[in-house]
């Protein structure tokens, strides 16, 4: 069998097609793994946000309660 330019070009096209299929196959698994990682990062960041925001919201409610109490005290004091 003699290798002509058409045969070499066809072989290269086949090799490129096979390599492209392999790359797409691996890319599929990489994307699925990245989705799993991002989902776990989102869960972790939500938990960290809850840990930080819960004390802040309690502090905010306590400050509102204290401010309301002081404003009521001023009203009674002025009367």
MOPAC internal coordinates of N, CA, C and O (Angstrom, degrees):
PM7 1SCF
backbone

  N    0.0000 0     0.00 0     0.00 0    0    0    0
  C    1.4386 1     0.00 0     0.00 0    1    0    0
  C    1.5157 1   109.28 1     0.00 0    2    1    0
  O    1.2310 1   121.07 1   -52.67 1    3    2    1
  N    1.2690 1   115.55 1   127.33 1    3    2    1
  C    1.4556 1   121.11 1  -177.51 1    5    3    2
  C    1.5321 1   109.18 1   -96.82 1    6    5    3
  O    1.2310 1   121.07 1   -43.67 1    7    6    5
  N    1.3470 1   115.56 1   136.33 1    7    6    5
  C    1.4702 1   120.61 1  -179.00 1    9    7    6
  C    1.5251 1   109.34 1   -88.28 1   10    9    7
  O    1.2310 1   121.54 1   -70.42 1   11   10    9
  N    1.2915 1   114.67 1   109.58 1   11   10    9
  C    1.4626 1   118.63 1   175.25 1   13   11   10
  C    1.5209 1   107.84 1   -99.37 1   14   13   11
  O    1.2310 1   121.67 1    -9.01 1   15   14   13
  N    1.3069 1   114.41 1   170.99 1   15   14   13
  C    1.4714 1   118.27 1  -179.24 1   17   15   14
  C    1.5277 1   111.35 1   -63.20 1   18   17   15
  O    1.2310 1   119.82 1   146.51 1   19   18   17
  N    1.3065 1   117.94 1   -33.49 1   19   18   17
  C    1.4632 1   120.77 1   177.89 1   21   19   18
  C    1.5309 1   111.35 1   -67.22 1   22   21   19
  O    1.2310 1   120.45 1   139.89 1   23   22   21
  N    1.3313 1   116.74 1   -40.11 1   23   22   21
  C    1.4652 1   120.53 1   178.38 1   25   23   22
  C    1.5292 1   111.41 1   -66.69 1   26   25   23
  O    1.2310 1   121.05 1   137.78 1   27   26   25
  N    1.3365 1   115.60 1   -42.22 1   27   26   25
  C    1.4673 1   119.80 1   179.09 1   29   27   26
  C    1.5165 1   109.82 1   -64.28 1   30   29   27
  O    1.2310 1   120.17 1   137.22 1   31   30   29
  N    1.3253 1   117.28 1   -42.78 1   31   30   29
  C    1.4571 1   121.59 1   179.96 1   33   31   30
  C    1.5323 1   110.74 1   -64.48 1   34   33   31
  O    1.2310 1   119.97 1   139.00 1   35   34   33
  N    1.3035 1   117.67 1   -41.00 1   35   34   33
  C    1.4676 1   121.54 1   177.92 1   37   35   34
  C    1.5277 1   110.55 1   -64.42 1   38   37   35
  O    1.2310 1   119.94 1   138.89 1   39   38   37
  N    1.3217 1   117.72 1   -41.11 1   39   38   37
  C    1.4627 1   121.43 1   177.96 1   41   39   38
  C    1.5170 1   110.88 1   -64.48 1   42   41   39
  O    1.2310 1   120.68 1   140.02 1   43   42   41
  N    1.3292 1   116.31 1   -39.98 1   43   42   41
  C    1.4627 1   119.54 1   177.45 1   45   43   42
  C    1.5274 1   111.10 1   -65.22 1   46   45   43
  O    1.2310 1   120.39 1   139.63 1   47   46   45
  N    1.3342 1   116.86 1   -40.37 1   47   46   45
  C    1.4718 1   119.92 1   177.24 1   49   47   46
  C    1.5304 1   110.91 1   -61.83 1   50   49   47
  O    1.2310 1   120.41 1   138.63 1   51   50   49
  N    1.3106 1   116.82 1   -41.37 1   51   50   49
  C    1.4670 1   120.55 1   178.63 1   53   51   50
  C    1.5253 1   110.14 1   -65.20 1   54   53   51
  O    1.2310 1   119.93 1   136.86 1   55   54   53
  N    1.3180 1   117.73 1   -43.14 1   55   54   53
  C    1.4653 1   121.50 1   179.04 1   57   55   54
  C    1.5281 1   110.68 1   -62.50 1   58   57   55
  O    1.2310 1   120.67 1   137.48 1   59   58   57
  N    1.3265 1   116.32 1   -42.52 1   59   58   57
  C    1.4648 1   120.16 1   179.00 1   61   59   58
  C    1.5202 1   110.48 1   -65.24 1   62   61   59
  O    1.2310 1   119.83 1   139.43 1   63   62   61
  N    1.3175 1   117.92 1   -40.57 1   63   62   61
  C    1.4570 1   121.43 1   178.77 1   65   63   62
  C    1.5216 1   111.32 1   -62.83 1   66   65   63
  O    1.2310 1   120.39 1   137.03 1   67   66   65
  N    1.3271 1   116.86 1   -42.97 1   67   66   65
  C    1.4633 1   120.56 1   178.64 1   69   67   66
  C    1.5214 1   110.34 1   -64.59 1   70   69   67
  O    1.2310 1   120.28 1   135.97 1   71   70   69
  N    1.3112 1   117.06 1   -44.03 1   71   70   69
  C    1.4687 1   120.59 1   178.66 1   73   71   70
  C    1.5238 1   111.15 1   -63.24 1   74   73   71
  O    1.2310 1   120.19 1   140.46 1   75   74   73
  N    1.3133 1   117.24 1   -39.54 1   75   74   73
  C    1.4588 1   121.16 1   178.67 1   77   75   74
  C    1.5232 1   111.05 1   -64.55 1   78   77   75
  O    1.2310 1   120.06 1   139.60 1   79   78   77
  N    1.3194 1   117.49 1   -40.40 1   79   78   77
  C    1.4630 1   120.99 1   176.86 1   81   79   78
  C    1.5241 1   110.46 1   -62.86 1   82   81   79
  O    1.2310 1   120.54 1   138.28 1   83   82   81
  N    1.3171 1   116.58 1   -41.72 1   83   82   81
  C    1.4705 1   120.43 1   178.71 1   85   83   82
  C    1.5229 1   110.52 1   -64.43 1   86   85   83
  O    1.2310 1   120.29 1   136.33 1   87   86   85
  N    1.3223 1   117.05 1   -43.67 1   87   86   85
  C    1.4704 1   120.65 1   179.87 1   89   87   86
  C    1.5245 1   110.33 1   -63.55 1   90   89   87
  O    1.2310 1   119.63 1   136.31 1   91   90   89
  N    1.3174 1   118.31 1   -43.69 1   91   90   89
  C    1.4663 1   120.77 1   179.11 1   93   91   90
  C    1.5264 1   111.31 1   -64.94 1   94   93   91
  O    1.2310 1   120.27 1   142.67 1   95   94   93
  N    1.3192 1   117.09 1   -37.33 1   95   94   93
  C    1.4620 1   121.40 1   177.46 1   97   95   94
  C    1.5310 1   110.71 1   -61.61 1   98   97   95
  O    1.2310 1   120.44 1   134.05 1   99   98   97
  N    1.3274 1   116.76 1   -45.95 1   99   98   97
  C    1.4609 1   120.96 1   178.87 1  101   99   98
  C    1.5215 1   111.31 1   -68.95 1  102  101   99
  O    1.2310 1   120.12 1   143.83 1  103  102  101
  N    1.3165 1   117.37 1   -36.17 1  103  102  101
  C    1.4590 1   121.01 1   178.13 1  105  103  102
  C    1.5217 1   110.98 1   -62.63 1  106  105  103
  O    1.2310 1   120.35 1   142.18 1  107  106  105
  N    1.3054 1   116.93 1   -37.82 1  107  106  105
  C    1.4573 1   121.20 1   177.37 1  109  107  106
  C    1.5167 1   111.09 1   -58.63 1  110  109  107
  O    1.2310 1   120.04 1   133.12 1  111  110  109
  N    1.3254 1   117.54 1   -46.88 1  111  110  109
  C    1.4570 1   120.66 1   179.85 1  113  111  110
  C    1.5281 1   111.41 1   -68.92 1  114  113  111
  O    1.2310 1   119.78 1   144.76 1  115  114  113
  N    1.3115 1   118.02 1   -35.24 1  115  114  113
  C    1.4622 1   121.16 1   177.73 1  117  115  114
  C    1.5279 1   109.93 1   -64.35 1  118  117  115
  O    1.2310 1   120.07 1   137.22 1  119  118  117
  N    1.3227 1   117.46 1   -42.78 1  119  118  117
  C    1.4655 1   120.84 1   179.92 1  121  119  118
  C    1.5261 1   110.79 1   -65.03 1  122  121  119
  O    1.2310 1   120.11 1   138.41 1  123  122  121
  N    1.3156 1   117.40 1   -41.59 1  123  122  121
  C    1.4716 1   120.39 1   178.62 1  125  123  122
  C    1.5241 1   110.20 1   -63.00 1  126  125  123
  O    1.2310 1   120.05 1   136.83 1  127  126  125
  N    1.3256 1   117.51 1   -43.17 1  127  126  125
  C    1.4616 1   120.67 1   177.98 1  129  127  126
  C    1.5196 1   111.42 1   -64.52 1  130  129  127
  O    1.2310 1   119.90 1   140.51 1  131  130  129
  N    1.3271 1   117.79 1   -39.49 1  131  130  129
  C    1.4593 1   120.44 1   177.72 1  133  131  130
  C    1.5194 1   111.40 1   -63.90 1  134  133  131
  O    1.2310 1   120.22 1   141.23 1  135  134  133
  N    1.3290 1   117.18 1   -38.77 1  135  134  133
  C    1.4671 1   119.92 1   177.39 1  137  135  134
  C    1.5221 1   110.57 1   -62.27 1  138  137  135
  O    1.2310 1   120.23 1   138.34 1  139  138  137
  N    1.3232 1   117.17 1   -41.66 1  139  138  137
  C    1.4662 1   120.42 1   178.48 1  141  139  138
  C    1.5261 1   110.63 1   -64.03 1  142  141  139
  O    1.2310 1   120.69 1   138.04 1  143  142  141
  N    1.3357 1   116.28 1   -41.96 1  143  142  141
  C    1.4617 1   119.96 1   179.42 1  145  143  142
  C    1.5169 1   111.10 1   -65.31 1  146  145  143
  O    1.2310 1   120.16 1   137.03 1  147  146  145
  N    1.3207 1   117.30 1   -42.97 1  147  146  145
  C    1.4601 1   119.80 1   179.90 1  149  147  146
  C    1.5237 1   111.21 1   -65.63 1  150  149  147
  O    1.2310 1   120.38 1   143.97 1  151  150  149
  N    1.3113 1   116.88 1   -36.03 1  151  150  149
  C    1.4594 1   120.15 1   177.48 1  153  151  150
  C    1.5275 1   110.10 1   -64.44 1  154  153  151
  O    1.2310 1   119.98 1   137.97 1  155  154  153
  N    1.3149 1   117.64 1   -42.03 1  155  154  153
  C    1.4668 1   119.65 1   179.22 1  157  155  154
  C    1.5266 1   110.44 1   -69.77 1  158  157  155
  O    1.2310 1   119.92 1   142.47 1  159  158  157
  N    1.3370 1   117.76 1   -37.53 1  159  158  157
  C    1.4703 1   119.84 1   175.76 1  161  159  158
  C    1.5120 1   110.88 1   -63.17 1  162  161  159
  O    1.2310 1   120.14 1   140.80 1  163  162  161
  N    1.3439 1   117.34 1   -39.20 1  163  162  161
  C    1.4626 1   120.48 1   178.55 1  165  163  162
  C    1.5200 1   109.93 1   -63.74 1  166  165  163
  O    1.2310 1   120.21 1   139.07 1  167  166  165
  N    1.3329 1   117.20 1   -40.93 1  167  166  165
  C    1.4622 1   120.75 1   178.54 1  169  167  166
  C    1.5231 1   110.67 1   -63.16 1  170  169  167
  O    1.2310 1   120.77 1   135.92 1  171  170  169
  N    1.3235 1   116.13 1   -44.08 1  171  170  169
  C    1.4637 1   120.51 1   179.46 1  173  171  170
  C    1.5207 1   110.39 1   -64.47 1  174  173  171
  O    1.2310 1   119.86 1   136.50 1  175  174  173
  N    1.3294 1   117.88 1   -43.50 1  175  174  173
  C    1.4635 1   119.93 1  -179.22 1  177  175  174
  C    1.5221 1   111.14 1   -67.06 1  178  177  175
  O    1.2310 1   119.67 1   145.37 1  179  178  177
  N    1.3455 1   118.23 1   -34.63 1  179  178  177
  C    1.4589 1   120.57 1   175.57 1  181  179  178
  C    1.5243 1   111.19 1   -64.63 1  182  181  179
  O    1.2310 1   120.87 1   139.79 1  183  182  181
  N    1.3232 1   115.94 1   -40.21 1  183  182  181
  C    1.4618 1   119.14 1   178.71 1  185  183  182
  C    1.5290 1   111.22 1   -67.18 1  186  185  183
  O    1.2310 1   120.32 1   138.89 1  187  186  185
  N    1.3150 1   116.99 1   -41.11 1  187  186  185
  C    1.4678 1   120.30 1   177.68 1  189  187  186
  C    1.5231 1   109.95 1   -64.12 1  190  189  187
  O    1.2310 1   120.23 1   138.34 1  191  190  189
  N    1.3252 1   117.17 1   -41.66 1  191  190  189
  C    1.4616 1   120.94 1   178.20 1  193  191  190
  C    1.5234 1   110.55 1   -61.57 1  194  193  191
  O    1.2310 1   120.01 1   137.97 1  195  194  193
  N    1.3268 1   117.59 1   -42.03 1  195  194  193
  C    1.4612 1   120.14 1   178.15 1  197  195  194
  C    1.5204 1   111.53 1   -64.10 1  198  197  195
  O    1.2310 1   120.44 1   140.14 1  199  198  197
  N    1.3272 1   116.76 1   -39.86 1  199  198  197
  C    1.4651 1   120.45 1   179.45 1  201  199  198
  C    1.5267 1   110.32 1   -63.86 1  202  201  199
  O    1.2310 1   120.11 1   142.61 1  203  202  201
  N    1.3274 1   117.40 1   -37.39 1  203  202  201
  C    1.4639 1   120.98 1  -179.08 1  205  203  202
  C    1.5239 1   111.62 1   -79.79 1  206  205  203
  O    1.2310 1   120.29 1   138.81 1  207  206  205
  N    1.3252 1   117.04 1   -41.19 1  207  206  205
  C    1.4646 1   120.47 1  -173.47 1  209  207  206
  C    1.5265 1   113.19 1   -76.77 1  210  209  207
  O    1.2310 1   119.57 1   150.08 1  211  210  209
  N    1.3176 1   118.43 1   -29.92 1  211  210  209
  C    1.4590 1   120.02 1  -177.29 1  213  211  210
  C    1.5344 1   111.68 1   -62.02 1  214  213  211
  O    1.2310 1   118.97 1   130.22 1  215  214  213
  N    1.3289 1   119.57 1   -49.78 1  215  214  213
  C    1.4735 1   118.26 1   177.01 1  217  215  214
  C    1.5276 1   112.47 1   -64.24 1  218  217  215
  O    1.2310 1   120.40 1   145.50 1  219  218  217
  N    1.3277 1   116.84 1   -34.50 1  219  218  217
  C    1.4666 1   118.81 1   179.03 1  221  219  218
  C    1.5172 1   111.44 1   -66.58 1  222  221  219
  O    1.2310 1   120.00 1   140.06 1  223  222  221
  N    1.3187 1   117.61 1   -39.94 1  223  222  221
  C    1.4634 1   119.53 1   179.19 1  225  223  222
  C    1.5260 1   110.80 1   -68.98 1  226  225  223
  O    1.2310 1   120.24 1   143.06 1  227  226  225
  N    1.3324 1   117.15 1   -36.94 1  227  226  225
  C    1.4648 1   119.91 1   176.67 1  229  227  226
  C    1.5216 1   109.73 1   -65.02 1  230  229  227
  O    1.2310 1   119.85 1   138.44 1  231  230  229
  N    1.3220 1   117.89 1   -41.56 1  231  230  229
  C    1.4560 1   121.53 1   177.54 1  233  231  230
  C    1.5223 1   110.58 1   -63.48 1  234  233  231
  O    1.2310 1   120.25 1   139.06 1  235  234  233
  N    1.3338 1   117.13 1   -40.94 1  235  234  233
  C    1.4672 1   120.94 1   178.33 1  237  235  234
  C    1.5264 1   110.89 1   -62.05 1  238  237  235
  O    1.2310 1   120.13 1   135.57 1  239  238  237
  N    1.3237 1   117.36 1   -44.43 1  239  238  237
  C    1.4719 1   120.57 1   178.53 1  241  239  238
  C    1.5242 1   110.90 1   -64.56 1  242  241  239
  O    1.2310 1   120.23 1   140.84 1  243  242  241
  N    1.3293 1   117.16 1   -39.16 1  243  242  241
  C    1.4662 1   120.13 1   178.29 1  245  243  242
  C    1.5230 1   110.79 1   -64.88 1  246  245  243
  O    1.2310 1   120.11 1   139.77 1  247  246  245
  N    1.3300 1   117.40 1   -40.23 1  247  246  245
  C    1.4723 1   120.17 1   178.19 1  249  247  246
  C    1.5288 1   110.97 1   -65.44 1  250  249  247
  O    1.2310 1   120.31 1   139.22 1  251  250  249
  N    1.3343 1   117.01 1   -40.78 1  251  250  249
  C    1.4607 1   119.91 1   176.64 1  253  251  250
  C    1.5217 1   110.99 1   -62.16 1  254  253  251
  O    1.2310 1   120.36 1   139.16 1  255  254  253
  N    1.3298 1   116.92 1   -40.84 1  255  254  253
  C    1.4558 1   120.71 1   179.01 1  257  255  254
  C    1.5292 1   110.82 1   -64.04 1  258  257  255
  O    1.2310 1   120.44 1   135.26 1  259  258  257
  N    1.3406 1   116.77 1   -44.74 1  259  258  257
  C    1.4670 1   121.21 1   179.38 1  261  259  258
  C    1.5181 1   110.35 1   -64.09 1  262  261  259
  O    1.2310 1   119.75 1   136.72 1  263  262  261
  N    1.3353 1   118.07 1   -43.28 1  263  262  261
  C    1.4703 1   120.93 1   179.37 1  265  263  262
  C    1.5307 1   110.51 1   -63.81 1  266  265  263
  O    1.2310 1   120.23 1   138.49 1  267  266  265
  N    1.3159 1   117.17 1   -41.51 1  267  266  265
  C    1.4635 1   120.09 1   176.89 1  269  267  266
  C    1.5161 1   111.65 1   -63.15 1  270  269  267
  O    1.2310 1   120.40 1   138.89 1  271  270  269
  N    1.3226 1   116.84 1   -41.11 1  271  270  269
  C    1.4573 1   121.46 1   178.68 1  273  271  270
  C    1.5236 1   110.44 1   -63.92 1  274  273  271
  O    1.2310 1   120.02 1   136.56 1  275  274  273
  N    1.3413 1   117.56 1   -43.44 1  275  274  273
  C    1.4638 1   120.96 1   179.58 1  277  275  274
  C    1.5189 1   111.49 1   -66.57 1  278  277  275
  O    1.2310 1   119.92 1   141.59 1  279  278  277
  N    1.3365 1   117.76 1   -38.41 1  279  278  277
  C    1.4589 1   120.06 1   178.42 1  281  279  278
  C    1.5279 1   111.07 1   -66.76 1  282  281  279
  O    1.2310 1   120.15 1   142.52 1  283  282  281
  N    1.3116 1   117.31 1   -37.48 1  283  282  281
  C    1.4645 1   119.48 1   175.88 1  285  283  282
  C    1.5174 1   110.65 1   -66.60 1  286  285  283
  O    1.2310 1   120.19 1   143.03 1  287  286  285
  N    1.3106 1   117.23 1   -36.97 1  287  286  285
  C    1.4568 1   121.42 1   177.28 1  289  287  286
  C    1.5122 1   111.70 1   -64.47 1  290  289  287
  O    1.2310 1   119.75 1   141.61 1  291  290  289
  N    1.3284 1   118.08 1   -38.39 1  291  290  289
  C    1.4666 1   121.80 1   177.34 1  293  291  290
  C    1.5177 1   110.60 1   -65.89 1  294  293  291
  O    1.2310 1   119.92 1   139.84 1  295  294  293
  N    1.3298 1   117.76 1   -40.16 1  295  294  293
  C    1.4572 1   121.15 1   179.37 1  297  295  294
  C    1.5254 1   111.19 1   -63.88 1  298  297  295
  O    1.2310 1   120.51 1   137.27 1  299  298  297
  N    1.3251 1   116.63 1   -42.73 1  299  298  297
  C    1.4693 1   120.20 1   179.66 1  301  299  298
  C    1.5217 1   109.99 1   -70.25 1  302  301  299
  O    1.2310 1   120.16 1   145.38 1  303  302  301
  N    1.3290 1   117.30 1   -34.62 1  303  302  301
  C    1.4667 1   121.58 1  -179.04 1  305  303  302
  C    1.5299 1   110.70 1   -68.35 1  306  305  303
  O    1.2310 1   119.59 1   141.60 1  307  306  305
  N    1.3355 1   118.38 1   -38.40 1  307  306  305
  C    1.4635 1   122.22 1  -179.73 1  309  307  306
  C    1.5257 1   111.46 1   -70.62 1  310  309  307
  O    1.2310 1   119.82 1   149.57 1  311  310  309
  N    1.3123 1   117.95 1   -30.43 1  311  310  309
  C    1.4651 1   120.91 1  -178.73 1  313  311  310
  C    1.4875 1   108.27 1   -76.37 1  314  313  311
  O    1.2310 1   120.10 1   180.00 1  315  314  313

